[in-house]
Amino acid sequence: MHFKKAAAGLTALLCSAGMLMYMPQSINKTYASELVFNDFEINYGGWYGNSDSVKLSAENNSGFENSRGMMVEGRKSASDGASSSKGFYLEGGKEYTYSVQVYSEKAQKFHLSLLCIDMETGEETVKELVSENNGAGEWKELSAEYTAPENSYEFKLTITTDSTDDFIFDNVKVTSKENGNSVYAASSKKGLKDEFADYFRVGNILNGGTVKNSTITASMLVDYNSIECENEMKPDATLVQSQCSGTNIGVSLNNAASIMDFCVNNNIAMRGHTLVWHSQTPDWFFKEGFSNDGDWVSKEKMIQRMENYIKNVMETLEKEYPDLDIYAWDVVNEAWLDDGKPRTAGSNNVTNGNSAWVQVFGDNSFIEYAFKFARQYAPKDCKLYYNDYNEYIDGKTNAIIEMATDLKEKGLIDGIGMQSHLDVSFPSASQYKKALEKFAATGLDIQITELDVTTSDTSEAGLEKQAQYYSDIFDAIVEYKDNISAVVLWGVTDDQSWRAAKLPLLFDSKFQAKPAFYAIVDDIPDAPAVTTTETSETTEESSEITEESSVTEETTVSETEESTDNTTDLPIETVESTSGSGTGTATLLGDVTCDGGIDVRDVTLLNQYIVKMADLSEDALANADVIADGTVDLKDLGQLKKYLIKVIDKF
């Protein structure tokens, strides 16, 4: 490893983690703050080929100054190249310096462009940051300064040339000028992951949209120590049809790149979801010639394809993100019907709920093959799970236990995933606890993998009933804490949920904690009671929701239980500066809620104040003025976000 690059990479890592301490200065001083540094010595940094034909590979001794660089091959058009979204690190209205080292064996013209999306209109804007000719066999630095509009997000960088020739790039940097006259702030208070630290991991999901939402990602850092891709690691997101031939299966983790990069940079463990599933898997994967119009392949050929697919996913993961902590993986998802029988043979893309796996294998015998190959190729410390919904219904419960017991005897499975898509009316907490008891009796680990609880009654009384139900479910989970290693919620805010109309999560669309949030925290044995002055109100948005009929005792989760991408972002940073009278006293910079700590709720309240949805006391305004210029505005909100995600460790 090149020493200078290693040192620079370590510095960037420490800066992003908020670990470097700058001593207060007696005069204002500006310095270059390195927000992004990708040197590819270990991980791919969220970079991916921007078309199916493009292949990215980090090659030793091919980078700048003989370090490891990123080779770009397989380009079929000049627009083909390498891309990476940096929206987690950057924000609109700030001037950044973008730079990258580029190289090609042939002389050609390089382009570095930036795509931003307007938060309000959704309009995409592509800015060519720099375009320069480079001689054959020479390294050249492309560099430019640019300020994106204030309401921008996404910040997708793309590197291309005027030809289709291969090229190499290295040392991608984004820096900004920061004011060095800072004061120290107290650390953030505990989140859900800390409250349940003695019992199990607490996780949540990200998708291609929410990973770019700074309020969502700030919440991830506060509350969760496990992240799962909502859709980006499912078969339809990882299979590459154009790269398949014979029994070799083309795979790509491009769709998950920004999420994996987020996890690596913030030292958050990840659950893999999912490898083998009847849904969100293209029919061509099971057909001759990898064509939707082909005949179904034989069982023997499908076994080869399955093995190659699982092997290639694991090898790609190891190659691109060796530092990523994948601690669990859902190997097979939803193979059993509620009555304990296999799914009907056929295409799920033609008839919802049918299984192409059963079509080819004739039964559920494909499950054992999947676990066999996952055990063979998955990372050594990665635990393997079978995952299902309606897992508390007796027929399915018994089928899962029989299957899992057999796999356990063969050393192929580590645990059972209880999806736990619930409703306040079904199942009862006692029925859910009964399933927990049965699964625990197998001796296998249990993970609650997709928890949410819907309610048709969105009034204040309905949300209190939801809170009690959440409390009862968590009572059962905590009782079996010795058998449970993780509890994963399926979304952060109600509006981001695949079941948004029935408000199933712990935070509402304005990121206000609901009664359910406080109910589960209060369930922790010996934990101090949590109190709040927030009121539960039905917003204008939620009052317009058309209610579906009430869920009956016999209702179960539908076949469409898993969501598609929901990329709606919360409305933030949309109005002019606001200031208070200046008569308040700052007790803790950043503590907008004046509750003695700093967390994502302070970001939410400050955002609401800026968009004129909330008022602040004079003391709150004093705490909110983190840059100490006498005005509370978007600049303060930006600094508060940076503090929470540990880009800075003081104001």
N, C-alpha and C positions, 0 to 999 in steps of 0.2 A: 504494500500500500504506500502511495506517495505521502511523505510525512506532512507536507504543507496542506494537502487536501484533507488528511485525517484530522489535523488540528483545526482547520476551518470548519469541518463538519461537526466536530465536537462542540465548538463554540456556537454554531448555529443551533444545535440540539439543545444546549443549555439555555440559550436565549429564548427559544420557543417554549421551553419548560418553565421559564420564569425563575431560573436559578442563579443568574448572574446578578450581583449586587453592585449598584453604582452609588458611590458616596455623594451626598448632597454637596453642591458647589455654592460658593458665595456669589458667583455671577452666572448669568445665563450662558449655556454652552450647548451647541448642537453637535450631534454625532450620528454616524450612519448606523441605522438599526437594520440588521439583516433578517428579513421576515421569511424569505425562502432561500434555501441553498440545497440544490440537488447535485451531488457529485457522483452518485451511482456506485459508490464503493461497496455498498451492501444492498440497499433496496432500490426499487425503481422510482420512488418519489411521486407516484401517481401518474407517471407518463405512460402513454399507450399509443399504438398505431391508430390513426384516425379513419382507417378503412380495413375491411376484412383481409385484404391482401398484404397489408403492411406488417412487417415483423420487426419488433424491437428486441434487441438483446444486448445486455451489458457485457462488454468484452474486456478482459484484462489487457493492459499495456496498449490499448488502442485509444485511450483518452488523452486529454491535455496533459502534457509533461509526462507521458508514458504511464498514466494512471488508468483506472477503469473508466471507459466511456460508453456511451449509448449508440450502438449501431442501428441504422434505419435501412431496412431492405424490403424488397418486394413491392416497390412503388409502381403503380400502373398509370398514374397521371401526375401532373405537376402539383396538384392540390393534395396529393397523398403525402403524409408526413407524420410527425409526432405531436401529440397534444397532451395537455394536463390542466385541470381546473385548480386554481389557487384561491378560490373565493373564501375559503375558511380563514385565510391569513390576511386578505386584503379587503379594502372598503372603498366606496366611492368618495370623491371629493378630496382625496389625498394624492399628493405627487409621489410617484415611485420611480426608481431607476431600475429598468429591466435589462439584464445582460445575459449572454450565453456565448460559449466558445463553440465554433463550428469548424468542420474539416471535411474535405472531399478529395478523392484521388484525382478528380477532374475539375478544371476551373468551372465555376458556376455561380449564379446569383442566388443568395440566400434571403429568405424573408422570415421575419419574426412578427407575428400578428397577435392581437388580443381581442377576444370576443367578450363583450359585456352585455348583460340583460337589464333592462329597466324594470325596477321592482314594481312599479305601478302599472305600466302598459304591457309588459312582457316583450317589448320590442328588442330585437337583437341588433347590436352594433359591432362591426368588425373594424378595428383600427390597425393599420399596418404601422407597427412601431418603428421598424427599421428594415431597409432593403439595401444590401451591399454585395458587390462582386467579390469573389474570393479566388485566389490563385490555386492552381492544382497542387496538392500535397502540402498545403499550408493551413495552420490554425489561424483563425481570426475571431476577434471578439465583436459580436453585435451588441450595441448598447443604445438605449434611448430613455428619455424621461417622458412620463405621461401622467396626466391627471384624468381619471374617468369621472363622468358625471356622478353627483352625490348619491343618486338612487340606484347605483349600479350594483350588481352581484354577478356571480359566475366566474369572471376573470380567467377565461380559458386561453392559455398560451398555445400557439401552434407554430411549428418550425417546418418550412418547406423550401424548395428551390424551384428554379424555372425548368428543371429537367425531371426525369424519372430515375436518375442515378442514385446509388447508395450514398449515404453521408453519415457522419458521426457528430454528435454534439455532447457537451460536457459543461460542468460548472454553471448551471442555471441559477441566477441570483435575482432576487427582488429586494431592494433596500429602500429605506425612507430616512428622512432627516427628522430626528426627534430632539425635543428640548431636554437637556440634561439637568435642569433645575427641578428636582423631584423631592417629594416627601414620602415617608414610608406609610403604608396602609396595613391594617390588620389582615390576617389571612381569612379566607372564606369560611363560613360555618359549615357544619357537617351536612351531607346529603344522605339520600336513601342508602347508598352503598356503605356509608359509615354507620348508619343506624343499625343495619343488619349484618355488620361485618363479622360478628361472632356466629352467624348462622349460615349464610349462603351468599353467593354473588347476587347482585341485582343488576339486571341488564335491560336494554331496550334496542330498538331498531333504527337504522338509518336507511334512506334510499337516495337515489341520485339527486333529488331535490332538497331533502332536508339536510343533507351533509353540507349544503351551501347556505343554510339558514343559520345565521350567527346566534340567534336566540336558542334554537334547538341544540346546536353543538355546545353552547355554553352550559345548557342543562345537562348534557351528556357528561361533561367534565365534573359537574357538581354531584350528580345523583347516581351515576352508573359506573360499574367497572367491567361491563361486558356489553359488546355491541354485536348485532346481527344484521346482515343485509336483508331488507324486506323482500326484494326480488332479484337483486343483482348477481346472486350466485346460484340461482335456479337453472335448470337445464336450458331453457330457452334464452337465457342471458349468457351462457358460457359455451354452448355448442356453436361451431362455425361451419356451416354447410359447405362453403367453397373450399375448405381445407380438409375435407373428409375424402378418403379413398381406401378401397379395400376394407381392412379392419382398423385402419388408422383413423382416429377421430380427432378432428380439429377442435381445439378449445381456446378460449380467451377469457381472461379475467379483467378485460378493459372496463366493463361496466361497473366493476367493484373497486377500481383502482383508487378513486378518491377516498372511498371509505376505508380501505386497507391502509392507505397513507395516513389518514386521520388517526387510526388505531395505533400504528407504529410510532408516529410522532408524539402521541400522548400516552403511550404505554398502557393501552387498554386492550384487554383480551377479547377474543372474537369467537363466536359460534359460527360454524359453517352450516348453511341451509340452502338447498338440500341436494343430494345427488340423484336419487332414484324416486321418481314421482310420476303418477299417471297424468297429472295436470302440468301445464306450462312446460310441456315437452313436445317438440315438433314431431309430426308423423313421419317425416322423411328419415328420422333417426332409426326407425324400425323397418324401413322399406328398402327394397333392392335399388341399387344405383343412387342411394340417398335422394330419392325423388318421391314427392308426395303421391305421384301417380304409379309408383312401383308396387310390386307384390310384397306382402309381408315376408321378412327374412325368416330363415329357420332358427330354431332355438339355439343351435350350435353357433351360428354366426352372430346371434345377438349376445351370447355369452362373451364372445371375443370383443364385440363392440363395447359392451359394458365395461369389461376389464380395461380396455384401452382408454376409454373415456375417464374412468376414475383415476387411472395411472397418470394420464396427461394433466388432469386438474391438479393433482398433488404435486407433480413435478414442476408445473408452471408456478404454483404457489411458492415452492421452495426456491425456485430460480429467481423470481421477481421480488418476493418479500420474505426472505429467510428470517428476519427479525420479528415477524408477525406471530403473536402467541395465539394459535388456533387451539383452544383447549377442548372443544367439543364439536361434533359434526352430526347432523341429522342425515343418516345414511339412506334410510327409506322413509317415505312420508305417505301416510294415509292409504295403506294397502287393504285395510279391512272395512267392510260395511258394518253398520250398527248391529246387525244380527250375527256377526262373527264369521260371515262368509266372504270369500274373495270378491272383488269387483267383477262386473260383467265385462267379457271380452269385447274389445272394439276401440275405436278412437275417441278419446275425450274431446278432441277438437270437432267431432261430428255430433256425438251424444254426450252431454255433460255427465261425468261420473264414470264413464267407461274407461277401461285400462288397456293400453296397447301392450303393456308388459304381460298381462294375462292372455291377450290375444296371441302373443308369440309363444309363451311358455305353457299355456293351457291351465295354469293355476298360479299359486303364489310362491312357487319354488324359486322364483327369481330373487326372493328376499335373501336367502342364504348366500347366493353367489355375490350379491351386492356387499354384504358384510364381510365375506371372505376377501374380496378385492380391496375393500376399504381398510381392513386390518393389515393387508399386505403393503399398501402404498401410503397410507395416511401418516402424518408426523407421529413419531414414537409416543409422545405424551398426549396425543389427541384421543379423547374418549368418544366412543361410537354409540349412537342412539337410534332407536326407532321412535318416530314421532307421529301423533295422531290426535284428532279432535273427537268430540263425543266419547272420549275415553272412559267416561264414568257410566256409560250404558252397559249393562251386564254382558250382552252378547259380544260386544267389541272388547270389553275389559278382559273377558275370559280368553278370547282369541289372541289378544296381545300377550297375555301371560303365558299361554301355551307355547306360542312362537318364541318369546323371549327366553323362556326357560330352556328350550331346546338349543337356542343360539348360545346361551350362557354356558351350557355343558360343553359346547364345542370351542369355547374361548373366543367367540366372535363379537360379542356385544357387551357394552359397559353399562347401558342405562336405557330408561324409558322416558320419552318426552311427552308430558301431558300438555297439550296445547292450551287448554283452559279458556276457550272462547265461550263465555258464560252469559247468562241473563239473570236479572234479579229474581225471575220467576222459575228458572230451571237451569241447572239442577239445584236441589236443595243443598245446603252446606253439609248436611249429614250424608247425602248420597255422594257428594264429592269426596268427603273424608273416607267413606267406605272404599272408594276406588284407590285413594292414596294408601290405605291400609293394605289392600290386596297387592298393589305394585311393590310396596315396601317389603312384603313377605317374600318376594322373589330373591331378595338380597342384592338386587341391582340398584344402581344409583337412579334417582329421579330428578328431572329438571322440569320446572314449569316454564314452558317455552314461548307461549304467545298470549299471555294473560290480558283479557279485557272483559268488562262486564257492561252489557247494554241495559238501558232502561227506556221504556216507552213514556214514562212520566218524567218530563224534564222540569217540573216545577221544583220549588225549594223542598217540598215534602218528598218528591220523587228522588231528588239527589241525596237527601238524608237516608232514604231507604237503600239507595245504592251504596252509600257509605257503610251502612250496617252490614250489607251483604259482603262487601269487600272485607270488612272486619272479620266476619265469620269465616270466610275463606282463608284469610291470613292466619286466623287462630288455628285452623287445621294444618296449614303449611308449617307454621312455627312448631306445632306439636310434633311434626315429623321432620324437624330440621336436621336430625342426624342421618336421614335418608335422602335429603335434598341438597344438591350442590349449587343450584342456580334458580332464580326466579326472574323471568324475562317478561316485561310488559310489551304489548304489541302497539307501541306508539306513545308519543309524549303528550300531544294536545288533541282534544276531541276532533277538531277540524281536519287533522292530518290522518285520522283513522279510516280504515276501510269500512267501518260501521259508523261513520260520523253522525248520521241522523239520530242515533240513539245514545250519543254522548258517553262512550264507554270507558274513558281514560281518567287519569288523576288530575289533569289540568284542562281548563276550558280553552276556547279559541283565543282568548286574550292572555293566555299563560297564567291565569289566576288559579291557585290551588283550590281544588274542590273539596267538599267534606270528606270524600273518599281518601284523599291524600292524608289528611290528619287522622282518619280512622285507622289506617294501617300502621302509621308511626306510633300511635298510642297503644297498638297491640303488642309492642315489644316488651317483654317482661322487664320490670324494674326501670323502664324508661320514664323520664319525667313527662308529665302531660304537656301536650302542645296546644297552645291557645292561639286564636287569631281574631282579629277584628273585621276580617273580610266578610262580606255578606254574599249569600248565594242568590244571584239574580239571573233570570232568563233574559239573555241579550236579545236585541232586535233581530239579530241574525238567527238565533236559535228559535225564536218565537215564530219564525216564518217556515220552519221545517214542517213538512207534511208528515204527520205521524202515521206509521203503519199500525195494523191491528195488533192488539196486545199479544204477547207470547204466551201460549198456554203451557200447561204442565207437560204436554206431550211434545212440545216443540224442540227441535234439535238444530244445530248449526247446519247451514246449507252446504251443498257441494262446492260452492264458490267461496269457501272459507278464507282463502288467501287473497291478498289484495294485489292490484296492479299499482304502478307508480302513481303516487299523489305528490305532485311537485309544487303545490301551492305554498307560497312563502308568506310569513306574517307581515302585515303592513308596518314598516318601520322607516324612520328617517325621511319624513315627507314634508316638514314645514319649517318655517323660519325660526330664528333664535328667539328665546324667551328668557326673561330675567326676573328675579325677585327684587324686593325692596332693599336687600342687603343688610337687614337687621338681625338675621339669625346667627347662631353660633355653630360652627362646625365641630362636631364631636368625633366623627370618624368619616374621613373622605370616602365616598362611594356607598355609604350606608344610607341610601335614599329612603328606605322604609323605616329608618331610625329604630331598628330592633337589635342593634349591637353587633351585627355581622354583615358580611357582603356575599351575596349570591345572586342567582339568576333572577330572583324576584325584584332586586334593585334595578336590574336592566329593564325588566318589564314595566315597573312603575315609572322610571325615568322616560322610557319610550312613550308611555301613555300621557305623561305630562307634556312632552314635546309636541305630540299630535293633539293636544288640548282635550284629552279624554279623562284627565285626572288633575287634581290640584295638589300642591305640595305646601307643607308648612314652611315657615322661614328657616327653621333648623334643617329641615330636609333639603331645602334649596342650597343652604350652605354646604351640606354634605355632598350634594350633587355637583357642585362647582369644583370638579376634581382638578381642572387645569388652572384654577385660581385667577380667572380673568374678570370676575364680577358678573359673568353671564352664564346661564345654564342653557346649553344648546347641543347640537349634534356632535360637536367636538368632545364634550364631556361624555356623551353616550359612547362614542367610539373608544375613548380611553377606558371606560368602565368595562366594555366588552373585552378589550385587550387584557385587562387585569384578570378577568374571570377565566379566560382561556390561557392565562399564564404566558402571554407574549411579553408582558411587563409585570414586575412584582411590586411596584409602588407607583404612586401618583406624583 
